[in-house]
Amino acid sequence: TQFYVGRNSDGVEPTSAMYLSNLRVVNGTAVYNSNFAVPTAPLTAISGTTLLIGKSNGFVDNSTNAFGVTLIGTPSVQRFSPFSPQTQTAITHSAYFDGTGDYVSVASNAALGFGTGDFNVEAWSYMTVNQAGTIFCNSLRIETSSSTQISVIDNGIVYIINGATVPNLLNRWAHIAVSRSGSSVKLF
């Protein structure tokens, strides 16, 4: 399953103008099943982590898989993140997509396919423009239709309808997590 950040797999959905930090994919475990404290430090590779990008000064996978990341367009790495304060010993980064066709992809790999099992995908997003766009996508797709509406689509099944209103994502960091445990899919 190929994994895209900032683009829909069919290439039709526009890219999002956003910063994205600490995108972690955990396969086989629903990390969040109920209310939880949002992490206040960069994510680490916990058990089951198959992909962890957008946390270092480069487009690299910080999971044990160390998948290659391909850049399309001109995404960049910025010294900007949801974690503060930034200090000389704790500098964190994010990926920046300007919304004009920038995205990154990770080559197809069975470790990135969820099948019918449990999973967790999470990241911090900072939208810079109120527009529709895809945040990330494999068989699971997280997209916005505006700065306050999110869709979660898993293998073509819409779990969270576009009308579901969430706190404003525009010009502020928001932690977004999707977990599936059994047949229950939750957006946090």
C-alpha positions in Angstrom: 0.0 0.0 0.0 1.5 3.3 -1.1 1.4 6.1 1.5 0.9 9.7 0.5 1.2 12.8 2.6 -0.4 16.0 1.3 -2.2 14.2 -1.6 -5.0 11.8 -2.4 -4.0 8.5 -3.9 -6.0 9.2 -7.1 -4.4 12.6 -7.5 -7.7 14.3 -7.9 -8.1 15.8 -4.5 -5.9 19.0 -4.2 -3.0 19.1 -1.9 -3.4 20.9 1.4 -1.5 24.1 2.2 -0.2 23.1 5.6 2.5 22.2 8.0 2.6 18.6 9.2 4.6 17.3 12.1 5.2 13.9 13.7 3.1 11.7 11.4 3.1 8.3 13.1 1.4 5.1 11.7 1.0 2.2 14.1 -0.2 -1.0 12.5 -1.9 -3.7 14.7 -2.8 -1.4 17.6 -5.4 1.2 18.2 -3.3 3.5 20.4 -6.3 5.6 21.4 -9.7 4.2 22.3 -11.0 6.9 24.6 -10.0 10.3 25.9 -6.3 10.8 26.3 -3.7 13.5 27.0 -2.4 14.9 23.7 1.3 14.3 23.5 3.4 17.4 24.3 6.7 16.1 23.0 7.8 14.6 19.7 6.5 11.2 19.0 8.7 8.1 19.2 8.5 4.7 17.5 6.4 2.6 19.9 5.6 -1.1 19.3 3.9 -1.5 15.9 5.1 1.8 14.5 5.5 1.3 10.7 6.1 4.9 9.7 7.2 8.1 11.5 8.0 11.2 9.4 7.9 14.9 9.8 9.8 15.3 13.0 13.4 15.7 11.9 15.4 18.1 9.7 14.7 16.1 6.6 12.1 13.9 4.9 13.1 10.6 6.6 11.2 7.8 8.2 12.2 7.6 11.8 10.6 4.2 12.4 12.7 1.0 12.4 11.6 0.4 8.8 13.4 3.5 7.5 11.3 3.6 4.4 12.5 5.9 1.6 10.4 9.1 1.2 10.0 10.6 -2.3 9.4 14.3 -2.7 7.1 15.6 -5.4 7.0 19.3 -6.1 8.8 21.4 -3.5 7.8 20.4 0.0 10.2 21.7 2.5 11.3 21.2 6.1 10.7 24.1 8.4 11.9 24.8 11.9 8.3 25.1 13.2 6.4 22.6 15.3 3.6 22.2 17.8 6.2 21.7 20.6 7.6 24.6 22.6 9.8 26.0 23.7 12.3 25.5 20.9 15.8 25.4 22.4 19.2 24.7 20.9 19.0 21.1 22.4 15.4 20.4 21.4 14.8 21.7 17.9 11.8 20.1 16.2 10.7 20.5 12.6 7.7 20.0 10.4 7.0 19.4 6.7 5.6 22.3 4.8 3.3 21.9 1.7 2.3 25.1 -0.1 -0.9 23.7 -1.6 0.3 23.9 -5.3 1.0 20.2 -5.8 3.6 19.4 -3.2 3.4 16.0 -1.5 5.5 13.1 -0.4 5.1 9.4 -0.9 6.4 6.2 0.6 6.6 3.2 -1.8 4.1 0.4 -1.5 4.8 -2.0 1.4 2.7 -4.5 3.1 3.6 -3.0 6.5 1.6 0.1 5.5 -1.6 -1.8 4.7 -4.1 -2.1 7.5 -6.4 -4.8 6.1 -9.1 -5.4 8.7 -6.8 -5.1 11.7 -6.4 -2.4 14.3 -4.4 0.7 13.6 -3.6 4.3 14.7 -2.6 7.2 12.5 -1.8 10.5 14.1 -0.1 13.8 13.3 -0.1 17.5 14.1 -1.5 19.7 11.3 -1.4 23.4 10.8 -3.5 24.6 7.9 -2.4 27.9 6.3 -5.3 28.3 3.9 -9.0 27.4 4.3 -9.3 24.9 1.5 -10.2 21.3 0.8 -7.3 18.9 0.7 -5.9 15.6 1.7 -3.7 15.4 4.8 -2.6 11.8 4.3 -3.8 8.8 2.4 -3.2 5.1 1.9 -6.2 2.8 2.1 -7.2 5.3 4.8 -7.7 8.9 3.8 -8.0 11.9 6.1 -9.1 15.0 4.3 -10.5 18.4 5.0 -13.3 20.2 3.2 -12.6 23.4 5.1 -10.7 24.4 8.2 -13.5 23.0 10.4 -14.6 19.8 8.6 -12.7 16.5 8.4 -13.5 13.2 6.6 -12.1 9.8 7.5 -12.4 7.4 4.6 -11.2 3.8 5.1 -11.1 1.6 1.9 -13.9 3.8 0.4 -16.1 3.7 3.4 -16.8 7.2 4.9 -16.7 6.9 8.6 -16.8 10.5 9.5 -19.1 12.6 7.4 -17.8 15.9 5.9 -20.4 17.7 8.0 -18.7 16.7 11.3 -17.5 19.9 12.7 -14.2 20.0 14.6 -12.3 22.9 16.2 -10.8 25.3 13.8 -7.7 23.9 12.1 -6.7 27.2 10.4 -3.5 28.9 11.6 -3.1 26.7 14.7 -1.7 23.4 15.5 -4.2 20.6 15.9 -3.4 17.0 16.9 -5.4 14.6 14.7 -5.6 10.9 15.5 -7.6 8.1 13.8 -7.8 4.7 15.5 -9.6 1.6 14.5 -10.3 -1.1 17.1 -12.3 -4.0 15.8 -15.1 -2.4 13.8 -15.0 0.9 15.7 -13.2 3.8 14.0 -12.6 6.9 16.1 -11.4 10.4 15.2 -9.7 12.4 17.9 
